[in-house]
Amino acid sequence: MPAADEPAAPHKDRIDWIGEIRGLALMLLAVLAFHSFIAKPFYIPSISMMPNLLVGDRLVVSKFPYGWNWASASFHVLPRGTWRALPGTPDYGDIVIVVPRNRNDDLIKRVVALPGDRIAVVNGQIVLNGKPVPQQVEPDLQIPADPQLMCGDRKPAYYCYSDFEMYRTKLPSGREVLEVPTLREVMPNGATYLIIKDRNDFTVDNFAEITVPAGHVFLMGDNRNHSADSRVPIMADGLGGPVPLSDVGGRAEFVTFSLDGSQTWNPLTWWRALRSGRSWTSLRPVHLTEDK
């Protein structure tokens, strides 16, 4: 018979599973709301925006600069529509994400023409409202060869820089780089950025003049001979001309970090794969002043 003063067994609290599930659901809703209304992370999977964005870059896209629409919502949970709340218009040179009409995933391109603009492309040079957009030859840009960098935007996966093998060179240090031909483009508002133009026979190096409709923008990739953008028909996985602003989901702001493709699923390998000098790089174009 137990002693009268023997302590009682400790009471084990029951887990409030309903409360736990409710808390998890609220947290997920908060994350979804932040990604839909404020900002979300974005990963660069292809070479279409080289040299300013490299495969493996992780960046932040803000959702509010042009207002909100169906494309703002994370995972595109809303049906496609033409509505816009607190609408705004991008500037020349802005880098934006867009959801093509025939797909449900985001692409990333640069704004090169605004509503009402007349735009043509002649021998690879933009002609905006009858005036050629200046292109200045820059020294060849050295991009690390990143031999383990694989792209999966088509099957099977392939070495991302396979089309640039002719530009591979070895530096005196032994490091291999790609020395790609580079131009500096300057938009009418002074926005300037680098582009790559490595061929003279690209199918849309010449694009007949059109007028960008109201509520639309014309988008191009910075890697001009390797970008399916507004110059390329929908059936060829391009944007099929000017895109409605209701399909633009936000503006690219800055790179958070970048990996060179040598990483594995083991997080311990990520530090070794980090590209130096790319973290916190702004993606807003530099604007030249009139005295420059």
N, C-alpha and C positions, 0 to 999 in steps of 0.2 A: 504494500500500500504506500503510495507516494507521500512524502512529507508534506505537511500543510503549507509550508512556506516555499515550495518548489516553484520557480518562475514559470509563467505560462509561455508556451511556444510563441515566437514572434509572428505577428500577423503579416502575411505577404500581400502587398497591394496588387490588385488586379489591374492589368493593362487596359486602358480605355482605347480600344481599337478604333472606335468611331471617331474619337477626338484626334487620334494619331493620323487617320486617313484624312480627316478634315484639314488638319494642319498641313499635310503634304500637298493636298489639292490647292490650298490657298497659296502655298509657296510656288507651285507650278504656275498658277494663274498670274502671280506677281511677276515671275520670269517672263511669261508669255506677253504680258502687258508691257513690260519694259522693252522687250525685243520688238514689239509692234509699234510702240509710240515714241520711244526714245532712241535706242540704238541696238544694234545686234552685231555679232562677229560674222566675218565672211572669210572664206578661204579661196585663194586663187588656184584654179585647177588647170589653166591652159596658158599658152604663150601670147595670146592676142593683145595683151596690154604691155608687153615688153617695150622699152626697157624700164618703164616706171613701176610696173608691177611684175614680180617674178613668181613663177610657180612655187608654191610653198609659203608665200606670204600669208600671214593672218592679219586681218585689218578690222577696223571698226567702221560701220556704216551708220550714219545718223538718219533717223526716220522723219524728222520734223521740218527740214529746210524748205520743202516744197508742199507742205501739208500732208494729209493722209488720204489713202485710197485703199482699195481692196488688196493691192500688192504690198501695202505696208505690213499687213498681218503676217506674223511668223508662220512658216509652213504653209502659207497661202490657204488658210482654212476658210476664207470668205470666197463666195462665188465671184468670178471675173465681172467687172462692171466699169462704167464710165464715170461714176461719181467721184468727187474730190471734196475734202473738207479743208478749209483754210488754205486754198490752193496758192502755190507760188510757181515761179518759172526759173529754171536753172540759168546760170551764166555760161558764156562761152568758156570752154576749158574744164568745166566741172566733170568729175568722174562719177557716174551714177550706176546703180543697178537697175535692171529692167527685166521684166518677164515677157519673153516672146509670145506671140499669139498662138503658136503651135506647141508650146511647152509649158511646163509648170515649175521650171527651175530658173534661178536668177543668172543673168549674164551681167558683165561689167564692161562699160564702154565710156567714151568721152563725148561730151556734147560739143558739136562743131557747127550746128546751125539751129536757130531759134524760130519760133512761130513767125511766119511771114517772110522769112529769108528765102532768097533764091540761091540754090546751091548746085554746083556741078563739080566734077572731078576731071581734070585734063592732065593726062600723063602723070597721074599720081599726085597732082597738086590741087588742093581745094580752091575753087573759084566761088567766092561768096559775094552775092549781090553785084556780080560783074567784075569784082576785083580779086586777083589771085592772092591767096593767103601766103605771106612771106615764108619761105623755107630757106634757112641758112645752113650750109654744110658745116658740121661739127667734126672734130677729130673722132676717129673710130672709137667706139665705146668698148671697154674691156668688161666682159661679163664672165664670172667664174664658170667653168665648163660643167661643174657639178655632175660627174659621170653617173651617179646613181639616181638622178632625178627622173622619175617616170611619170608620164601623163596618162590618165585613164579616160580622157574625153572621147576616145574611140577605142574599139576592141580589135585586136588585143592591145594592152598597154604598150607604150613605146617610149624610147628615150626622148625627152621633151625637146632637146636641141638637135634632133637628127637632121633637120633641114638647114642647120647652120654649120655642119661639119667643115665646109670649105673655109670657114673663118677661124678654125681652131689653130691656136699657136701656143708655143711653150715659152714662157718668160725665162730670163736668166736665172730666176730663183727656182725654176723647175715647175712652177705652178702653171697649169693649162687654163687658158681663157679663150673666149670667143671675141674676136675683134670685129664688131658688126658696124656697117655703115650707118651713120646717124645724122639726122637733120633736126634743126630747131624750128619749130613752127610758132608763129606769133599771131594770135587772134585779134580781131578788131578792138577788143577791150583791153589789150595789152597782155592777156594771159599767154604765157609761153611755157613750152614743155618739149621734151625730146620725143622723136619718133624714129622708128627703124624702117628703112626702105631698102631692101636688099635685092629686089628684082625690078625689071622694067617691062615685064610681060604678064603682070597679074590681070586676071580677067576683068576686074572692075577698076583698073587704073584710069579708065575713062567712063564717066557716068554722066548721062545727058542731064541738062539742067531741069530742076523741078522747083516748085515753090512749096515750102514747108507749111502744111495747113495750120490753122489756129489750134492751139492746144496740143501741138506735137513738137518733137525735137528730132534732129538728125544726129545719129550717133556713129562714131567710128572707133576702131581700136588703134592704139598707138603703134602696134606692129602691123603696119599697113598691108603687107603682102600675106599676112597669116591671121586675118580677122574676118569672121563672118558677121558683118554688121549691117547698117542700113543700106549699104551698097549691094548687098547680096540677097537674092530672092528667098522667100520663106521655104520653098521646096529644097533649097540648098543649105538649110539650117541657118540662114541669115535672119535679119530683122525685117526684110522686105520693105524697105523705105522708111520714111519718118515714123516714129513710134508715138502713140498717145501718152501724154503725161500721166494719165490714169494707170499706165502700166509701169511707171517709174516708181521704184520702192524706196529710194533714199540716195544719199550722197556719201561717197567714200571720204573718210576724214584722215586716218593715219594708220600706219602699219604698227601692230603691237609686237610681233616677232616674226621671224622667218626661218624656215628649215630647208636645208639643201638636198633633202631626199635620202640621206644616209641613215636616218633614224629608223628604228623598229617600233614595235608596240611597247617595248620596254621604255618607260619614261627616263631611265638612267641614260639612254642614248641620245635624248633630245638636246642636252647641253652641248654635246660634241657636234651636233648637226646645226646648231644655231649659226646663222649668217651674221657676221659682225657688221655693225654700222647701219642696220636696217630698222632696228627697233625704234619706235616712236617717230618714224619718218612721216612728215606731213604729206598728204596727197592733194592738197589744195595747190592749184597752179600758181607759180610766181607771176606777178604782174609787173611789166616794164612800165616805167614812167616816161613821160615825153622827152625828158632830157637824157635818156639813156640811149 
